[in-house]
Amino acid sequence: MPEIGQLVACTAGGWMVFPPQCCPNNHHLRANEVIVGHAGCGSCAGHTTWTCSTCDEIIYAPPLSVNCRVLTGPTG
């Protein structure tokens, strides 16, 4: 089984980032139940994010490390 955030081949021939199935509070992350995004980071290339629409818990891939500084607002 791939890890969350790992690049995997799609059945249609393309590539995708492997998503989590549930948030830490065990809510299912299906269509219309999750917001997928990207968080810039001050110490790495950034993180794919999945925000649960039920509880607003955010899952980061790659996981946040002690050196990560997630950026908020415009970064350009």
N, C-alpha and C positions, 0 to 999 in steps of 0.2 A: 504494500500500500504506500503510495507517495506521501510525503510530508506536506502539510499545509504550506502553501507558497511556492512549492516546487513546480518548475515548468514541466508540463506533461503533454503528450501528443493527444489531439482530439480525434474522435472517430471520423470527422469530416476531412482529416488530413492536415489541419492547422495545429497551432499550439495554444495552450492556455495555462494560467496559474491555477494550481489545484486549490479549490476553496474549502473552508471548513464546512462541516455539515450542521453543527450546532454552536451556539455561543457558550461561554462558561456557565451560564445559568440554564443550560439545556434547552433553549428555545431553538427550533429548527430554522435554518437560514436558507429558505427557498425563495423563489421568485416572489416579489412584492413583500418579502419579510426581511430583506437585507439591503443595505446601501453599500455598494462597492466603491472604493475610492483610492487615493494615493496621498500619503503624508510625507512631505519633505522632511529631511532630517539634517541637522547641523553636523553630523559626524559620519554619515554613510550615504549611500545612493538613494535612500528613501524606503518607504514601506508601502506595500499594498495593504489596504484596510477593508475590513468587513464590519459594518455597524449594524447590530441587531435592532430591528424596528420595534421590538417589544420592550426591551430594557435599556437600549442605547449603549450596551457593552461593545467595546471595540476590540477586534482581533487584529494583530499586526503580523505581517510576514515580509521579511524575516522578523522574528520576535525582537522586541526592544532589548537592547543590552544596557549595561550601566553607563555606557558612553553616549547613548543616543539622546538627542535633543530634538524632539518632534517640533517642527515649526508650525506656527499658526499664522493665518492671514497671508497676504500676498508675499511671494518670495522672489519676485522678479525685479 
